[in-house]
């Protein structure tokens, strides 16, 4: 019991109150993400399916919860389905965002 209290007190002694060790929240993102921006961010040839997915799905939120069977019915090849599903999962968790394209002069 005493050992547990000593360990607890040393942890609180070295931590700084009011400051988090790390933040799990992503930084504010200035560019609105839609289906074309998302697929261009994924890359590897997935951007060739932009028109097909926009016409069939229409909404970016629906793309985030789409299943592999639906993508297969739309004619998306296996490698592209895997990339889309992997990046949508990461996007939902906040671990990945498509890069903002720099403004060309």
Residue pairs with C-beta under 8 A, 6 or more apart in sequence:
15 21
24 94
25 94
26 94
26 97
29 97
29 100
30 100
31 37
31 100
31 101
33 60
33 97
33 98
34 60
35 50
35 53
35 54
35 57
35 60
35 63
36 47
36 50
36 54
37 98
38 60
38 63
38 87
38 91
38 98
39 46
39 47
39 49
39 50
39 53
39 84
40 47
40 50
40 98
40 101
41 87
41 97
41 98
41 99
42 83
42 84
42 87
42 98
44 79
44 80
44 83
45 80
46 80
46 83
46 84
49 74
49 76
49 80
52 74
52 75
52 76
53 63
53 74
53 76
56 74
57 63
57 66
63 84
63 88
64 88
64 91
64 92
65 88
66 84
66 85
66 88
68 81
68 85
71 80
71 81
71 84
71 85
72 81
76 84
87 96
90 96
91 97
